[in-house]
Amino acid sequence: MRILFVTPFLPSPPRFGGQRRLDGLMRSLAKNHEVSLISFSATDEFHDMSLEASREYCKEIVTFPNMEFVARRDKRLLQARSLVSTHSFEHLLVARRSEFLARLQQLVDSGRFDIVQVEFVQMAALKFELKAGRRLRTVLDEHNIEFDIVKRTAGAEVSAARRLYSAVDWRKLKREETAAWRWFDGVTLTSERDAAILSELAPRTRVSVVPNGVDIHLFTPSSTEPEPDTLLFFGAMNYYPNQDGLTYFVEQIFPLILAKRPNTKLRVVGPAPESVRHLQSANVELTGFVQAVEPYIDAASAVIVPLRLGGGTRLKIVEAMSKAKPIISTRVGAEGIDVVNGESALLADDPAGFAAHVESVLADASLAKRLGAAARSLAETSYSWPALVTSLEGFYQKLLSAPPMGA
């Protein structure tokens, strides 16, 4: 098959969750199919490296600079405009890029592709036209159901301004997202929960669940012992659910742990904006961006996922699973992943319960190893990229053999 990916950023080398999914899917598909890409690309220090890495498996790459605003003032102006618009900020941000849409339309009209896969629903704002009698099929890959995340934020323990903005925005996102589901020939999602939400709102949409996966050959268990009493939380801290989860852990859970194990360290790996830097202390280290997260996972006694918001499935969990690390998570954090509480992870939604799980793992090496071994086994059987891509290939074939939506 000839597959065109439409993405908001270059996929490789993966530095954060969205890139890791794209890199895993596209590299695996490229082994048996022709993969091309049209994408926005940040004009930053990673641009040349990202372009070179993505060319390793893409036949053709077309890029346009900077989906995001360079000036913070311009972003705020568009956010303000979105409050009085019928469209969400996310839609307006992408839809203004007419030059991207024009080039995408040329690629679609070329007749060279069997599948056009659009990544993230905001990219669906670039509504290209489809010819009658087409063979080409369109797929929307939903990393999360976006309106559901924003809706959860509107009811969360966040600032009044964020709650108000989210309360307005999620309803617009829901309308746009539901319309997109009905337009595409098929939609892939990362969890059964998200698939159930979609099927209730758009029951005619063809759906396939393709969870987030992991390169089980890259993320292998380490033979070295971890650093004692060292916890790891990793991910992009400019993603609000991660910010909220980190703040929740440091302010409400960590003090309970330190009261019993005062030497415990929390290492936070990932881009750290100004809004989280006040959390740094003698027991909390913010590393910022790192070239490779694997050594930090190896060094950790346990990986924590204290998320209260979010959707889809967390790549940080499947990567920690593949590294045979004990994982302590909230149920929202582990949502969509087939971990069993007490067997392949420890789950708790209240500060005391979460702290107790952390303390038990730090105090009992045999428990940590048992949880880690079960997690690694689950990663191997259910979350390796080749197995997941086989399922995606089957979905493509199903779409190609069925009439297009609207036919």
N, C-alpha and C positions, 0 to 999 in steps of 0.2 A: 504493500500500500504506500501511497504518497501522502504524507501528513504535513499540514501547515499549522504550526503553533502560533498563536497570537497572545503576546505576554506583555505585562507592564514593566518587566525588567529582564535583563539577560540571565539565563539560568545557572551559569557555571563560572567559576567554581562556587559551590554553594556556601554561603556565609550566614544564611538565616533560613527559617522554616520554609517559606514559600519557594525559595530557590532550591532547597533540598528535594522537595516534591518534584519540581520541574526537572531537575537534573536526573533524578532517579527514573522518572517516566521516560524522558526523551532519550537518555543514553541506552536504556533497555530496548526501547522501540527501534532505535537506529541500528541495532544488531541484525534486524530482519526486514526493515522498512526504510524508505527514504524520508528523512525528517528535514523540514525547512522551518524558518523562524522569521517573524516580523515582530519587532519589540521596541519599546522605549529603552533608552540606555542613559544612565546618569553620567554626566561628564565629570567624573571624580577620579581619584587615584586608582580605582579598580577597573576603569573602562577597558584599557588595552588588555589586561589580564583576562577579564570576563569575555571579551570578544574572541581572544585566542582559544580559551578553553571551550567555548561554545562551538567554535569551528571544528573541533575534534570530531564531532558526530553530526553536524548539520550540513546539508548539501548547499543551502543558501541561507544567508542572514541579511535582513534589511533592518536598519535601526534608525530611530528618530530620537533626538536628545530630550532629556528632562521631562518626564511626565509631571513631576512635582514642580512647584514654583521655586525660583531661585530666591526671590524676596519674600520674607515672612509676611510683609504687609499685603502683598498680592493674594496670598492664601487667605488671610483674614477677610479681605474684601469679598472673595468668592464665597467664603463661608457665610458672611452676612447676606450676600445676595441669595444664597440657597434658602435662607429662612423665609423669604417672601416669594420663592419660586415653587412651582409644582414639582420640581425635580430635586433630588438629593444633591448634596455637595459632591459625593462620589461620582454621580452621573455627570454633573457639570464639569468636573475636573478633567474627565476624559473626552467628553463630547466636543469640547472646544478645539480639539486637535484635528482639524479638517484635512491637513496634509497627510496625516497617518491614514485616515479613512480612505483617501483617494488612492494611495498606494496599495492598501489592503484590497480595495475593490479591483484593481488591476490584477492582482495575484489570484483572486477568486475567479475573475472572468477568463483567466488564461487557460482554464481547462486542465491544468497540470496536476490538480490535487483530488484525492478521493475523500479526504477528511480535513476539515478546518476545525481545529480545537482552540477555543477561546478560554484563556485562564483568568479566573475571577470575574464576578458578575459586573464589576464596574467597566471592564473592557467591552462588555456587550453594548455599552452606549455608542460604540462605533458600529452602527447598524448598516451592514453592507447588504446589497441587493442580490437576490438569487434568481437565476434564469429558470423559466419553466422547463420541465422535462430534464432537469439536472440529474447527474449521477452523484455528484458531490454531496456529502452529508456533513452537517454541522453539529459540534459537540461543545457544551459548556462544562468546564471543570470547576466545580464549586469547592474550593478549599475549606470554606465555612459557609453556612447560610448567614449572610451579612446582616440582614435585618434582625435576625434572632440575637446576634451578639449585641447590637445596638439597643434592642428592646430590653435585654437583660441589664445593660448598663443603665438604662433609664430607671430601673427599679433597684439599683444597687446602692451601696453606701459610698457614694461619690459626691462631689461638690454639687450644689444646687444648680449652678450654671451648666455643668455637664449633664445633669439629669434632664434639665429643660431642653437643651439642644438635642439630646438623644431621644426624648419623648416626641419631638417634632420630626426628627430625621428618620426614625425607624419605620414610620408609617409610609413615608415616601419610598424608602428602600424596599419595603415589602411589595408595594405596587409595581415598582420597576423590576424587582427580582422575579415576581410571579409572571409578569409579562415575558421576561426573557426565557423562563422555563418553557412557556408555551410556544415560543418561536423556534427554539433549537430542536433539531431532530432527536437529540438525546442529551441527558445531563448525567455527569458522574459526580458522586459525592463521597465523602470520606467516612461516613458513619451511617449505621442503620437509623439512628435517631433523626439525622438530617434527611434521610430518604423518606421517613414517615411524615415529616413536616411538609416536604415537597409534594408527596403523593396526595396529601389531604387538600392542598391548595390547587394543585394542577394534576388531577388524576389521569389525564391522557398522556402525560409526559413519559417518555421511555427513560428509565432510570437504571443506573448501575452503581453499586457501591465499590469503590476502589480506595481502600484505606491508605493512609500514609505508610510508607515502608522504610526500609533501611538496607544499606549495603552490608550484608552480614559478613562479608570478607574484609571490608575495611574496619567495621566496628566489631572487632573480636575481643574477647576477654583478655585482660592483661595478666601476665604471670607474676608481676610485682605486687607486693602488698600495698593497700591504700594508706594514705596518711590518717592516723588515728583522729577520731572525732572531727572529721572534715565533711561538711555538707556542700553540695553543689546545686545551684539553680542556674540554668543556662537558657538563653534565648534573647531576642531583640527587646531591650527594655524601652524602646520607643513605640512598642505595641502595647496599647493601654491595658489589656487583660494581664500581661506580664508585669507591668508597673503595679497594678492593683494587687496581684498575687504576692509580689515581693514585699510591698508595704505591709500587707496583712500578716505575712510571716514574721517580718522583722519586729513589728510593733505588738502583735498579739500572741504569737507562738514562741518565738525565739527566747523571750525573757523566761518562759516556763522551763525551757531546756537548759538555759544558762544557770538557773537557780540550782539545778542538780548536777550539771556538767559544765562548770564555768570555763573550761578550756575549749569548748566547742567553737569551731570556725565555720562561717558560711562564706563560700566563694561564689560570686555572681559573675558569670561569663556572658558577655554580649555587649553590644553598643549601649552605653549608659548616658542618657540625656541628663541635663541639669536637674530635672524634676525628681530624680532618684538619688542624686549624689549625697544628699543629706543623710541617707541611710547608712553610709559608710562609717565604720567605727573600728575599734581594736579587734572586734570579733567578726566584722563584716568587711570583706574585701571585694571591691568592684574592679574587675580586670579591664573592662572595656572590650572592644573588638579584639579577637584573637584569630590568628591564621588557621588554627586547627583546634577543635574542641576535644578531640579524642584524648590527649594527655590529661586534660582536666577531669574528664570522666574517670579515667584510670586512677587518678590520685584521690578521688572522693571515696569516703566510707559509705555514703548513700547519696542518692539524688532525690531532691524534693520538687514537687509540682503542686504548690499551694494555690492553684487558680480558683477563682470564684466566678469568673466570666469566661466566655469563649464559646467556640463551636468546632465542628469537625473533629479531628483527632490530633493529638500533640506529637509532633516528630520527636521532641525531646524525650518522650517516654519510650518510643520504639527504639531510639538510639541507645538509651540507657539500658533497655532490656537486652539488646544485642551485645552490649558490653558486660552482661551478667551482673549488673549493679542492683542492689536492693533499692526499691522505689517507694517513697511515701507520697501519697497524692490525695487531693480531694476527689470526690466522685466526679465533679465537673472536669477536673484536670485529666482524669482517666477515661472520660466519656468516649465511647466508640471503640475502645480497645478491649480485647477479651481477657483482661487480667481478672483473676479471682482473688478477692480480699483474703489475706492470710496464706495464700499459696504462691502467687507470682507478683504480688504487690501488697502494700498495706494502705488502706483507705480510711480517711476520717475527715469530717466536715466541720468539726468544732476545734478550737485551739487546744484544749486539754487533750482530746483524743489524738490529734495530730502530733503534739509534743510527746505523748506517751509512746507512740509508734516510733518516733525518731530515737527516743531514749532506749527503747528495746533493741533496735538494730545496732546502735552504737555500743551497747553493753554486751551483745551476744553475737560473736563472730559466726557461730554455726547457723544462727537464724539468718544473718546477712547472706551467707553463702547459699543456703537453701533457697531463699527468695531469688537470688541472682541466677542460680542454675535453672530454676523454673521459668524465669523471665527469658533467659537466652533460648531455651527450648521453644517457647512460644514465638519468639522472633523468627527463629529458623523455619518453623512450620507454617506461620500465618502472615508474616510481614516482610519477607524478602522481596525485593523489587521484581525479579524475574517471574515469580508466581503471580504477583499482582498485575503485571503487564500482560501476562497470558489471559487473564480475565478481561482486561481492557481490549485486547485484540478481538476477543470473542464478541464484545459489545459492538465494536466497529463493524464486524461482519454481519451482525444482526441488523444494524442500521442500514448497511448497504443493500441488504436483501429485502428490506421493507420500504414501502413508499415514503417519500419525504413528508414532513409535517405540512399540513395544509393541502396535500394532494387529494 
